[in-house]
Amino acid sequence: MHHILALPILFPILAGAVMLILRPAGRRHRNLFLMASVLLTTAFSLTGILLSYRLGGDALTCVLVSFSTWLSISLKIDGLSMVYGTIVAVLWPLITVYSILYMEHEGQENRFFGFWLISFGVVNGIAFSQDFLSMYFFYELMTLSTLPLVMHAMDEKAQYAGRKYLVYSISGASFAFIGIVFLLNYSSSLDFTYGGILDAAKTVGAENTLLVVFICAFFGFGVKAAIFPFHGWLPDASVAPTPVSALLHAVAVVKAGAFAVARLIYYGFGADFLRGTYAQTVVMTATIVTIIYGSARALRTPHLKRRLAFSTVSNLSYILFSLTLMTPGGLAGGLTHMVYHAVIKITLFACAGAIIVKAGREYVYELEGMGSRMPVVFGAFTVSSLALIGLPPLGGFAGKWMIAEAAVDTGESLAYLGIAALILSTLLTTLYLMTVIVRGYFPVGQLDMEALETIHDPGRMMTVPLALLTALGVVLALCSNTIIHFLQMVSLGIV
């Protein structure tokens, strides 16, 4: 039974390799193979998660590769794995359906969907890793598997974005690896353990060194979470096809960075070891700066996808700020925003991609009057924008409320400054998203009616996933009590 944990990782990787090797000529057969592979992977993931929840995380473990008695690539699903793994399993199939129609105008679909499937398996590997070595292995593989997706167009902009993504990611991973080496030296095991794995006897006299190492590892993993000043790769990666942007910003890369930071703080160094130290001050200050910086840049950016990219820079640091509170409430708040932001941001990017495909317009000032011409797309964009702003009872409100509540509970002045940053960021978010909505529904000046007549919603392969994603966001918001209760149990180490 324990081999069920390996299936959501190995199966899509093998399926992607098959697509890259065989390169099916018929679009219909390729799409059927793609969807069958994605849906089976999701089924394997959710089955493993449900079994682990019912039997307990320790009941199901799997060793993929063993290097020695204490070093291996191993799998186990705990509470944090359930949260991230479910996000990946639920959202990946929906955006895959969307991408089938979208990629028809991009070309090279076999190569694209081959690496798409491989990336699915690799991200599942990050979610279901049992220890830091396993997570780091898949973390590095994620860079390599998503790089061809970022560089898909292979034009000058795509190649530049790919090189930048690679340099940032490898450099960040190098710093993260330093943290893993020190964790190995100052603990008896690299297995994820709620509360941390440091051996108190070994850390005596080395506390300052470990705090410096933690800061290095935080920013190392934080590169993928777009922490300032190591965020520069993310806006440039917006040249990738929109389905890739949606995954980068909502499910795969940036969420993997936040997930790794949560592991580092709460399952590695330990919140009790870090709380109240200068290391906490350094990393929390960085998240506060990023929250304001990302929102301000989003407001100043006229390109729609880049505006959403800077929005991601800001919102990922909502999560990181909450994690750096280093309390169970902070972990619960960060996970809450992770869940809701994933659904919201993948919908917003999917809307932006639909506008690009059907209207050929990429800038905010080009969207005048398009709300009536693309009612499904702009309706989904409007609901998701209001959710990201934090209008209750939509999902963004729950995440921000949980984060602010956790910050107040700490009683720390820097945490209060973080709350002020959240408030200012919410105001800026309102401005940069409502500008798009107002232009779409309430145009100003003379419109080119002849050009607007040719614009309409895309086909059902794109509009149905958009509608489902929007509905999913609303349903999750209405079920926020149940979701938050589960996330609080995770944050206390009960699940």
SVG drawing of the C-alpha trace seen along z (x, -y; Angstrom):
<svg xmlns="http://www.w3.org/2000/svg" viewBox="-22 -61 52 63">
<polyline fill="none" stroke="black" stroke-width="0.4" points="0.0,0.0 2.9,-2.4 3.8,-2.5 0.7,-4.6 2.9,-7.5 5.3,-7.0 2.6,-6.9 1.7,-10.7 5.4,-11.4 6.7,-8.6 3.6,-8.2 3.4,-11.8 7.2,-11.9 7.1,-8.7 4.0,-10.0 5.8,-13.2 8.9,-11.4 6.7,-9.2 5.2,-12.3 8.6,-13.8 9.9,-10.6 6.9,-9.6 5.7,-13.1 2.1,-12.1 1.1,-13.7 -2.6,-13.8 -3.8,-16.6 -6.9,-14.6 -4.9,-11.6 -2.3,-13.7 -5.0,-15.6 -6.6,-12.4 -3.3,-11.0 -2.6,-14.3 -5.9,-14.6 -5.9,-10.9 -2.4,-11.3 -3.2,-14.4 -6.5,-13.0 -4.9,-9.7 -2.1,-11.7 -4.6,-13.7 -6.5,-10.6 -3.2,-9.0 -2.4,-12.2 -5.8,-12.5 -5.9,-8.8 -2.5,-9.0 -3.6,-12.1 -6.9,-10.5 -5.2,-7.3 -2.5,-9.2 -5.2,-11.2 -7.2,-8.2 -4.3,-6.0 -1.9,-8.6 1.1,-10.0 3.5,-7.5 1.5,-4.6 2.5,-5.3 6.1,-5.9 8.0,-5.0 11.7,-5.0 12.4,-5.8 16.2,-5.7 18.4,-4.8 22.0,-6.2 22.8,-5.0 21.1,-4.0 20.5,-7.7 20.3,-9.4 17.5,-8.5 14.8,-10.0 11.8,-9.2 8.1,-10.1 5.6,-10.6 2.4,-12.7 1.9,-14.8 -0.5,-17.7 1.6,-20.3 1.9,-17.9 -1.9,-17.4 -2.4,-21.2 0.1,-21.8 -0.6,-18.4 -4.3,-19.1 -3.8,-22.5 -1.6,-21.0 -3.9,-18.0 -7.1,-20.1 -5.8,-23.1 -3.5,-21.3 -6.3,-19.5 -8.4,-22.6 -5.6,-24.7 -4.6,-21.7 -8.0,-21.8 -7.6,-25.6 -4.1,-25.1 -5.2,-22.7 -7.1,-25.4 -4.6,-28.1 -1.5,-26.3 -3.0,-25.8 -1.7,-29.3 1.7,-28.8 2.9,-25.6 5.4,-22.9 2.6,-21.3 4.3,-17.9 7.3,-19.5 5.2,-21.8 2.9,-19.2 5.7,-16.7 7.5,-19.0 4.1,-20.0 3.5,-16.4 7.0,-16.0 6.6,-19.2 3.4,-17.8 5.3,-14.8 8.2,-16.9 5.9,-19.3 4.1,-16.3 7.6,-15.2 8.1,-18.4 4.8,-18.1 5.2,-14.5 8.8,-14.5 9.7,-13.0 12.8,-15.0 14.9,-18.0 17.2,-16.0 14.2,-14.6 12.5,-18.0 15.8,-19.6 16.2,-17.0 12.7,-17.6 13.2,-21.4 16.2,-21.4 14.4,-19.2 11.5,-21.7 13.9,-24.3 15.0,-22.1 11.6,-20.8 9.9,-24.2 12.7,-26.0 11.6,-24.7 8.1,-25.9 9.3,-29.4 11.5,-29.4 8.8,-27.8 8.7,-30.6 12.5,-30.4 12.6,-34.1 15.1,-36.6 12.8,-37.6 12.0,-34.0 15.7,-33.0 16.6,-36.0 13.8,-35.2 14.9,-31.5 18.6,-32.4 17.5,-34.8 15.2,-32.2 17.9,-29.6 20.6,-31.9 18.3,-33.1 16.9,-29.6 20.3,-27.8 21.9,-30.6 19.0,-30.5 19.1,-26.7 22.8,-26.9 22.1,-29.1 19.2,-26.8 21.6,-23.8 23.9,-25.5 20.9,-25.4 20.3,-21.7 24.0,-20.8 24.0,-22.6 20.7,-21.0 22.3,-17.6 25.3,-18.4 23.3,-19.8 20.5,-17.1 20.2,-13.3 17.9,-13.2 16.7,-15.3 13.1,-14.0 10.5,-16.7 9.5,-17.0 7.0,-19.5 8.8,-21.8 12.2,-21.4 15.0,-18.8 17.9,-20.6 19.6,-18.7 19.7,-21.0 23.0,-19.5 24.7,-20.0 23.6,-23.6 25.2,-24.9 27.7,-27.6 26.7,-27.5 23.4,-29.5 24.7,-32.6 26.1,-30.5 22.8,-28.7 20.9,-32.0 23.1,-33.3 22.7,-30.0 18.9,-30.2 18.9,-33.7 20.9,-32.4 18.5,-29.4 15.4,-31.6 16.5,-33.8 17.7,-30.8 14.3,-29.2 12.8,-32.7 14.1,-33.3 11.4,-31.1 8.9,-32.8 10.0,-36.1 11.3,-37.8 12.8,-41.2 15.5,-41.8 15.6,-38.3 12.2,-38.7 13.5,-39.9 13.0,-36.6 9.3,-36.4 8.0,-39.4 10.3,-38.6 9.0,-35.0 5.6,-36.4 6.8,-36.1 6.0,-32.4 2.6,-31.1 -0.1,-32.1 -0.8,-28.5 2.8,-28.5 2.4,-31.9 -0.7,-30.6 1.2,-27.6 4.3,-29.6 2.3,-32.2 -0.4,-30.0 0.6,-26.4 4.2,-25.3 7.2,-27.5 6.3,-30.3 4.1,-28.2 6.9,-25.6 9.2,-28.4 6.7,-29.3 6.1,-25.7 9.9,-25.2 10.1,-28.2 7.4,-26.8 9.3,-23.5 12.5,-25.4 11.0,-27.4 8.5,-25.0 10.0,-21.6 13.7,-22.4 15.2,-25.0 12.1,-25.3 10.0,-28.3 11.0,-28.2 14.7,-28.4 14.2,-31.4 11.5,-33.4 12.7,-36.7 16.2,-36.6 17.7,-39.0 17.2,-36.4 13.5,-36.7 13.8,-40.5 15.8,-40.3 13.5,-37.9 10.3,-39.6 11.5,-43.0 12.3,-41.6 8.7,-40.3 7.2,-43.6 9.4,-45.5 8.4,-43.0 4.6,-43.4 4.8,-47.2 7.3,-47.0 5.3,-44.4 2.0,-46.3 3.5,-49.6 5.2,-48.2 2.0,-46.5 0.2,-49.8 2.8,-51.4 3.0,-48.6 0.7,-48.9 1.3,-45.4 -1.5,-43.2 0.5,-40.0 3.4,-41.9 1.0,-43.7 -0.3,-40.4 3.3,-39.2 4.2,-42.0 0.9,-41.3 2.2,-37.8 5.5,-39.2 3.4,-41.1 1.0,-38.4 3.6,-35.7 5.2,-37.9 1.8,-38.0 2.4,-34.2 6.1,-34.6 5.3,-37.4 2.8,-35.2 5.3,-32.3 8.0,-34.6 5.7,-35.3 6.9,-31.9 3.7,-31.0 1.0,-28.3 -1.3,-31.2 1.2,-32.5 1.5,-29.1 -2.3,-28.8 -2.6,-32.3 0.1,-31.7 -1.5,-28.4 -4.9,-30.0 -3.7,-32.7 -1.7,-30.1 -4.9,-28.1 -7.1,-31.1 -4.4,-32.9 -3.7,-29.8 -7.3,-29.7 -7.6,-33.5 -4.3,-34.0 -4.6,-31.1 -8.0,-32.5 -6.7,-36.0 -3.9,-34.8 -6.2,-32.5 -8.4,-35.6 -5.4,-37.6 -4.5,-34.7 -8.0,-34.6 -7.8,-38.4 -4.4,-38.0 -5.7,-35.1 -9.0,-36.5 -8.3,-40.2 -4.5,-40.4 -4.4,-43.1 -1.8,-43.0 -1.9,-46.4 -4.4,-47.8 -5.1,-50.9 -6.2,-48.7 -9.1,-47.1 -11.6,-49.9 -15.1,-48.6 -14.1,-44.9 -16.3,-43.9 -19.4,-43.7 -17.6,-41.8 -16.0,-39.2 -18.6,-38.8 -17.4,-35.4 -13.7,-36.5 -14.3,-39.8 -16.9,-38.4 -14.3,-35.8 -11.7,-38.6 -14.0,-40.8 -14.9,-38.2 -11.3,-37.1 -10.1,-40.7 -12.6,-41.4 -11.4,-38.2 -7.8,-39.2 -8.6,-42.7 -10.1,-40.9 -13.8,-41.8 -15.7,-39.6 -16.9,-36.9 -14.6,-36.0 -11.4,-34.0 -8.8,-36.8 -10.5,-38.2 -10.0,-35.0 -6.3,-34.8 -5.6,-38.5 -7.8,-38.3 -5.9,-35.2 -2.5,-36.8 -3.5,-40.1 -4.9,-38.2 -1.7,-36.1 0.4,-39.3 -1.7,-41.0 -1.3,-38.0 2.5,-38.3 2.4,-41.8 5.6,-42.7 6.0,-46.2 7.5,-44.8 4.4,-42.5 2.2,-45.6 4.2,-47.3 3.4,-44.2 -0.3,-44.8 0.1,-48.4 1.9,-47.0 -1.1,-44.7 -3.5,-47.6 -1.5,-49.7 -1.0,-46.8 -4.8,-46.2 -5.4,-49.8 -2.8,-49.5 -4.3,-46.2 -7.7,-47.8 -6.3,-50.5 -4.3,-48.3 -7.1,-45.7 -10.1,-48.1 -8.4,-50.1 -8.7,-47.0 -12.3,-46.4 -13.4,-50.0 -11.8,-50.3 -13.5,-47.1 -17.0,-48.1 -17.0,-51.9 -14.9,-53.0 -13.8,-56.7 -13.5,-58.4 -14.1,-57.3 -14.2,-53.5 -13.2,-51.7 -16.5,-49.9 -15.4,-48.1 -12.5,-46.5 -14.6,-45.6 -17.1,-43.8 -14.5,-41.1 -13.8,-40.4 -15.7,-37.7 -15.2,-35.1 -13.0,-32.2 -14.3,-28.6 -15.7,-26.4 -12.3,-24.7 -11.2,-28.0 -14.4,-29.5 -15.6,-26.3 -12.3,-26.1 -12.6,-29.8 -16.1,-29.4 -15.1,-26.4 -12.1,-28.1 -14.3,-31.2 -16.9,-28.9 -14.3,-27.0 -13.0,-30.2 -16.4,-31.2 -17.3,-27.7 -14.0,-27.6 -14.7,-31.0 -18.1,-29.9 -16.5,-26.9 -13.8,-28.9 -14.6,-27.7 -14.0,-24.1 -10.8,-24.9 -9.4,-27.1 -10.2,-24.5 -8.2,-21.9 -5.3,-24.3 -5.2,-25.2 -4.8,-21.5 -1.9,-21.3 -0.3,-24.4 -0.5,-22.7 1.1,-19.5 -2.1,-17.5 -2.4,-16.4"/>
</svg>
